[in-house]
Each structure stands twice: as C-alpha cells, then as structure tokens.
Amino acid sequence: MIALLSPAKTLDFERALPPLDVTTPHFAEEACSLAKSAANLSQKKLAELMHISPRLAKLNAERFRDFPDLPERPALFAFAGDVYTGFEVDTLDEAGVAFAQDHVRMLSGLYGLLRPLDAIRPYRLEMGTRWAPRHKKLTDWWGDRIADLLRTQLAQDEAKVVLNLASQEYYAAVAGKLGDARVIDVEFREPGPDGPRFVSFNAKRARGMMARWMCEHHIIKVDDMRGFDSDGYRFDADESDANRWRFMRA
C-alpha cells in the first residue's frame, strides 16, 4: 500500500534535523530542468501564473535563478503546510520514518514523485500551473512519467493499493493512469448545522494525520486503515463504499 500526499507551499529549512540517510529524487534532473526554464520567467509572470504577491514572486524568481546552489532537505521534513502539521514528523520514531519511506509518496509539480527522505531544494510550483516548457500546463509536461514510476513502485506490493490522500489538483497527474491498481479516495467531514460538511483546513490536517497513523502503526493491509481514529475521526460505513471512504469527526 502506498499513501499519496500533496506537497506544501509552506517550507521549513531551518529547524534541526535528526540523523537521516537522505535519498535522491527519481526525477532530480527533471526538477533542475524545470527550474532552469522557470528562471526565464519574469517576476510579474510568476505572480500571474501562481496568483501570488510581488514579494512572493520575487522570492520564487530568486529560488529558480539560484536553484542548483540552494540547500537541500528531506521532503517530509521540508514541507510545513497543514497536511504536514497533521503528520508531525518530528515526533515520529525512526521505525515510523523508515516505514514512511517505503509507503508514503508525495506528488510534486517540480519533482514529480517524492519519497519522504528524498532531498529537495526550496521551491514553489503547483501541479495545476498553466505553464511548462513546450506545453500549456505542467501536467502535460509530466505526461505519464509520474504514473509510470508509481506503477513500478506499486508492483512491489502484491495488493497494489493506493490510499489517495492528495488533493484533486495533484492527483490529476496520475488519475486514470495507474492500470489495475486499486485506488481508495478518502474524504473527511465533520458535523455542521445542515449535515456533514467539508472544512478544508481540518481535512488537510486529517490527511497528514492518517498518513502518520499508518506509519506509526506500520499498517500494510488497507482495510486496517478503517481503524484510523486520530482527533476524533471515525470510519463512516454508511457513507462509504469499496473505493471511497468517508471519515467523520465527532
């Protein structure tokens, strides 16, 4: 089983790291190529493409310009958005991190597909960006490469199951391209005045908590993931089917 996560816009390259055996991203050369092409974009163009402020456009223009010389950090310890707040990697033991390396993957606009200990440099390039070298959008540039790699990694798992905890924007890079793999889409809801409701911030944190729960308990059978119970969530059998699972928060 492989759990798929989206990356984060927010990064942390400052906090201390435990001793780690860092790995190299499979698409490291592609990332450098994309960064080199993006370095030709003006700050104004970056602001328009990414819908960001001039300050952030300047920061990311500098990142693309200096990309080969930027510091590196394992992806799971570099991403710091809501999903990774929920994952809390800093409190996960060494065995849990090793399990994550084998069973968690992060989709990335720049790096394609990342293992938790793959070394990345600071960047911002969302999968939904409508720009890419010689293509109209980034998903077209990646084509089938990300899905091909993921299928290869799934081939090592007899069950060939993907627990999809990624956003629609990122999952679009592999949607419909995973062959005979079983994909389980997970959604998180909580009580509201008009019935179950989706709260983006809480759902993002829950995605990270579920991936962390899997690694903490070394879950290898996907049906055991129905036991996820962090932060008051419970599996809602009545609102779920075989490949779409709903978890309700108490």
C-alpha positions as CSV (number, residue, x, y, z in Angstrom):
1,M,0.0,0.0,0.0
2,I,1.1,3.5,-0.8
3,A,-0.4,6.6,0.7
4,L,-0.3,9.6,-1.7
5,L,0.0,13.1,-0.3
6,S,0.2,16.6,-1.9
7,P,3.2,18.8,-1.1
8,A,3.0,22.1,0.8
9,K,3.6,25.7,-0.3
10,T,5.0,26.5,3.2
11,L,8.5,25.2,3.7
12,D,10.8,24.9,6.7
13,F,14.5,24.7,6.0
14,E,15.6,26.0,9.5
15,R,14.7,23.5,12.2
16,A,17.2,20.9,13.4
17,L,17.1,17.5,11.7
18,P,17.7,14.1,13.2
19,P,20.4,11.9,11.7
20,L,18.9,10.7,8.4
21,D,20.1,8.8,5.3
22,V,18.9,11.2,2.6
23,T,17.9,9.8,-0.8
24,T,17.9,11.3,-4.3
25,P,14.6,12.1,-6.0
26,H,13.9,9.9,-9.1
27,F,13.2,13.0,-11.2
28,A,16.1,15.1,-9.9
29,E,17.3,16.0,-13.4
30,E,13.8,16.9,-14.5
31,A,13.4,19.2,-11.5
32,C,16.6,21.0,-12.4
33,S,15.4,21.3,-16.0
34,L,12.1,22.8,-14.9
35,A,13.7,25.2,-12.5
36,K,16.1,26.4,-15.2
37,S,13.2,27.1,-17.6
38,A,11.2,28.8,-14.8
39,A,14.2,31.0,-14.2
40,N,13.4,32.7,-17.5
41,L,10.0,33.9,-16.3
42,S,9.7,37.4,-15.0
43,Q,8.6,38.2,-11.5
44,K,5.4,39.7,-13.0
45,K,4.7,36.5,-14.9
46,L,5.3,34.3,-11.9
47,A,2.9,36.4,-9.9
48,E,0.3,36.0,-12.6
49,L,0.8,32.2,-13.0
50,M,0.9,31.4,-9.3
51,H,-1.6,34.1,-8.1
52,I,1.0,35.3,-5.5
53,S,2.1,38.7,-4.3
54,P,5.1,40.6,-5.7
55,R,7.1,39.7,-2.6
56,L,6.5,36.0,-3.1
57,A,7.1,36.3,-6.8
58,K,10.5,37.9,-6.1
59,L,11.3,35.1,-3.6
60,N,10.5,32.4,-6.1
61,A,12.2,34.1,-9.0
62,E,15.4,34.1,-6.9
63,R,14.8,30.4,-6.0
64,F,14.6,29.4,-9.6
65,R,17.6,31.5,-10.5
66,D,19.8,30.1,-7.8
67,F,18.2,26.6,-7.7
68,P,21.4,24.5,-8.2
69,D,23.1,26.2,-5.2
70,L,20.2,26.1,-2.8
71,P,20.3,24.0,0.4
72,E,18.6,20.6,0.4
73,R,16.4,18.9,3.0
74,P,14.4,15.6,3.1
75,A,11.0,16.3,1.7
76,L,9.0,15.1,4.7
77,F,11.0,17.4,6.9
78,A,10.9,20.4,4.5
79,F,7.1,20.6,3.8
80,A,5.4,22.5,6.6
81,G,1.8,23.2,5.5
82,D,-1.4,21.9,7.1
83,V,-1.0,18.3,5.9
84,Y,2.4,18.2,7.5
85,T,1.3,19.8,10.7
86,G,-1.1,16.8,10.9
87,F,1.7,14.4,10.1
88,E,4.0,15.7,12.9
89,V,7.1,14.0,11.6
90,D,9.3,15.5,14.3
91,T,7.6,13.2,16.9
92,L,7.6,10.1,14.7
93,D,10.2,7.5,15.7
94,E,12.9,6.2,13.4
95,A,11.0,3.0,12.5
96,G,8.0,5.1,11.6
97,V,10.1,7.3,9.3
98,A,11.6,4.2,7.7
99,F,8.1,2.8,7.1
100,A,7.1,6.2,5.6
101,Q,10.0,5.9,3.2
102,D,8.5,2.7,1.8
103,H,4.8,3.5,2.0
104,V,4.3,7.3,1.6
105,R,4.7,9.3,-1.6
106,M,4.3,13.0,-2.3
107,L,3.2,14.3,-5.6
108,S,5.1,17.4,-6.7
109,G,4.9,19.9,-9.5
110,L,8.7,20.3,-9.7
111,Y,9.9,16.8,-8.5
112,G,7.1,14.7,-9.9
113,L,7.0,12.0,-7.2
114,L,8.9,12.1,-3.9
115,R,9.8,9.6,-1.2
116,P,9.9,11.2,2.3
117,L,13.7,11.2,2.6
118,D,14.3,12.5,-0.9
119,A,16.4,15.7,-0.7
120,I,14.6,18.8,-2.2
121,R,15.5,22.4,-2.6
122,P,13.2,25.3,-1.7
123,Y,10.6,25.8,-4.5
124,R,7.0,26.7,-5.3
125,L,5.5,25.2,-8.4
126,E,2.0,23.8,-8.1
127,M,0.8,20.9,-10.3
128,G,-2.1,23.0,-11.6
129,T,0.2,25.7,-13.0
130,R,-0.8,26.5,-16.6
131,W,2.8,26.8,-17.8
132,A,5.5,24.3,-18.7
133,P,8.4,24.2,-21.3
134,R,6.9,23.5,-24.7
135,H,3.5,22.7,-23.1
136,K,0.4,24.6,-22.0
137,K,0.4,23.2,-18.5
138,L,2.5,21.3,-16.1
139,T,0.5,18.0,-16.1
140,D,1.0,17.8,-19.9
141,W,4.8,18.2,-19.4
142,W,4.9,15.4,-16.9
143,G,2.7,13.2,-19.1
144,D,2.8,9.6,-18.0
145,R,6.1,9.7,-16.2
146,I,4.8,10.1,-12.7
147,A,2.2,7.4,-13.1
148,D,4.7,5.1,-14.7
149,L,7.0,5.4,-11.7
150,L,4.2,5.0,-9.2
151,R,3.0,1.8,-11.0
152,T,6.6,0.4,-10.8
153,Q,6.7,1.0,-7.1
154,L,3.2,-0.4,-6.6
155,A,4.3,-3.6,-8.5
156,Q,6.4,-4.4,-5.4
157,D,3.1,-4.6,-3.4
158,E,1.0,-7.7,-4.0
159,A,-2.2,-5.8,-3.2
160,K,-1.3,-2.8,-5.5
161,V,-3.4,-0.3,-3.4
162,V,-3.2,3.5,-3.4
163,L,-4.6,5.3,-0.5
164,N,-5.3,8.7,-2.1
165,L,-4.9,11.5,0.4
166,A,-3.8,14.0,-2.2
167,S,-5.8,17.0,-3.5
168,Q,-7.6,16.8,-6.8
169,E,-5.1,19.2,-8.3
170,Y,-2.2,16.9,-7.6
171,Y,-3.9,13.5,-8.1
172,A,-4.8,14.7,-11.6
173,A,-1.2,13.9,-12.5
174,V,-1.8,10.2,-12.2
175,A,-5.6,9.9,-12.4
176,G,-6.7,7.1,-14.8
177,K,-3.1,6.0,-15.4
178,L,-2.5,3.5,-12.6
179,G,-3.6,0.4,-14.5
180,D,-5.0,-2.3,-12.3
181,A,-4.1,-0.6,-9.0
182,R,-6.9,-0.2,-6.5
183,V,-7.3,3.5,-5.6
184,I,-9.2,4.4,-2.4
185,D,-10.3,8.0,-2.2
186,V,-10.5,9.3,1.3
187,E,-12.7,12.2,2.4
188,F,-13.0,13.9,5.8
189,R,-16.2,15.5,7.1
190,E,-17.5,17.0,10.4
191,P,-20.9,17.8,11.8
192,G,-22.5,21.1,10.6
193,P,-25.8,22.8,11.0
194,D,-27.0,21.4,7.7
195,G,-25.3,18.0,7.9
196,P,-21.8,16.7,7.3
197,R,-19.6,19.5,6.0
198,F,-16.1,19.7,4.4
199,V,-13.7,22.1,6.2
200,S,-10.5,22.5,4.1
201,F,-8.1,23.3,6.9
202,N,-9.3,20.3,9.1
203,A,-9.4,17.9,6.1
204,K,-5.8,18.8,5.1
205,R,-4.6,18.1,8.7
206,A,-6.6,14.9,8.7
207,R,-4.8,13.7,5.6
208,G,-1.5,14.1,7.3
209,M,-2.7,12.5,10.5
210,M,-4.0,9.5,8.6
211,A,-0.6,9.0,6.8
212,R,1.2,9.4,10.1
213,W,-1.2,6.9,11.8
214,M,-0.4,4.4,9.0
215,C,3.4,4.8,9.6
216,E,3.1,4.9,13.4
217,H,1.2,1.6,13.4
218,H,3.0,0.0,10.4
219,I,-0.2,-0.7,8.6
220,I,0.2,-2.8,5.5
221,K,-3.3,-4.0,4.9
222,V,-5.5,-1.2,3.6
223,D,-8.7,-2.4,5.3
224,D,-7.0,-1.9,8.6
225,M,-6.9,1.8,7.8
226,R,-10.6,1.9,8.6
227,G,-9.5,1.9,12.2
228,F,-8.0,5.4,11.9
229,D,-9.2,7.3,14.9
230,S,-7.0,10.4,15.4
231,D,-8.5,13.6,16.6
232,G,-12.0,12.1,16.9
233,Y,-12.3,10.8,13.4
234,R,-14.2,7.5,12.8
235,F,-14.9,5.5,9.7
236,D,-18.4,6.1,8.4
237,A,-19.5,2.8,6.9
238,D,-22.9,4.1,5.9
239,E,-21.5,6.9,3.7
240,S,-18.6,4.8,2.3
241,D,-18.2,2.3,-0.5
242,A,-15.4,0.0,-1.6
243,N,-13.2,2.7,-3.1
244,R,-14.5,5.9,-1.5
245,W,-14.1,6.1,2.3
246,R,-15.6,8.8,4.5
247,F,-14.3,9.6,8.0
248,M,-16.5,11.7,10.3
249,R,-15.1,13.8,13.1
250,A,-17.0,13.7,16.3
